[in-house]
Amino acid sequence: MVPLIALASVLLIAATALAVDLSVQTNKRRDLQNVTDAAALAGARDLYSSNGTLAGDGASSQAPSAAVSAALSTAAKVSQSPT
């Protein structure tokens, strides 16, 4: 009876560890997707003017830097959040 309880305890602890690992992985993946989305939205926002038309050549050269800065600021917020 004792070996059966020991085996069941080991399996229960292993299943709990797996569930925790998978939830942490899912949370990190969601955070990385938020960073990517913020960068894409920042770049797209800088490509278009306020009336919804495509902005001039100057805006298209600024879009990558806006995307990078948005990604970095979002990544900094994500890395500071408690996990």
Order of alpha helices (4+ residues) and beta strands (2+ residues): alpha-alpha
